[in-house]
Amino acid sequence: MASILFHNRFGAVPGKREALLQSLLQAGSLMESIAGCQLYLVSTLPADPISVWVTEVWDSAEAHSESLKVRGVQKLIQQTIPLIAEMPRNTPRLTLMGGKGVRG
């Protein structure tokens, strides 16, 4: 089974990018304990004061869905939603074919 990859841009509410960044970094900490999560990266572009990017690699769509059941994830999602002005749109679920740093 091929891994799946998400590369999403979140636009923060004006003045809330740092809070959104911290919340998504906290989500990354929660993902550390999930075996099906191969990669969870949070990044910013210094010249862009509103965007936060999240790149995720999962063993499967099922593993990603299961992550939503991890203790604390739903509460964190509810706390994060008010910080987001622009949700990712039309983001394809990519099938990861290989490259440095990916498993199996």
N, C-alpha and C positions, 0 to 999 in steps of 0.2 A: 504494500500500500504506500502510495506517495505521500509525502508530507505536504501540508498546505501552508501558505504564507499570506499574511495580511500586511499591507503597508498603508497606514491610515494617517490622514492629516486632520487634526482637531483644531478648530479656531476658537480661541478663548473669548469670553466676554471681556470687553475693554477693561483693562486694569487687573485682570484675573489670570493672566498667563502663568505667573509664578505659582499661584494656588493650583491651577490645572496641572502644571508640570509636577508639583509635589504629589498630587493625588495619583497621577499616572505612574510616578516612580514608586509610590506605595503599592499600587497594583502589581508592578513588577516584582516587588518583594514577596507578595502573596504567591506569585507564579513560581517562585524558586522551589517550592515544595511539590510541584505538580510534575510527575514523571513525563506526561505527554507534551509538556511545553519545552521545546528545544531552545527557543530563543525569545526573549522579550526585551526589546530595546526602546528607550525613550530618548528622543533627540529634539533639538531646536536649531533654528537658523538665526544667528545673532542679528541679521538685518531685518528679520521678520518678527515684530513685537507681539503677534497674536497666535502664531502657529506652534503646535506641539505635534510631533510625529511619533507614531508607535509602529514598530515593526515586530511582528510575531511569527514564529514558525512552530507549527503543531504537528504531532505525529498523524493526526487525523481530525476531521471535523467533529467527530464524537469526543475526542480529547478536549477540544476547544469548548464544546458544549458542557462537558463535565466540569470544566474550570469555573463555570458560573455557579456551581453548587458548593464551592469551597467556602468554608466559614469566613465571613467578613467581606466576601466579594460583593454580594448584593447591597450591603450597607454602603460600601465604598462607591459603588455605581450610583446610588441615590444621592450621595454627597457630592459627586463629581458632576452630575448632569447640570446643575445650575451654573457651573463654571464654563459650560460649552455654549458658544454662540453658533458655531458651524460644525455640524456632525459630518463625518466622512460620507460622501455621496458617490454612488455608482462605483464603489471600490470592488474590483474583481477579487475573487478568492483564487489566488494563483497556485498552481501545482509546482512545488519545488522539485527541480530536476537534479540539482547537485551544486557543488561549489565548496569552497573552503569553509570549514567550521560546521557543516551540517552532518547529522548522523544518518546512517543507513540509507 
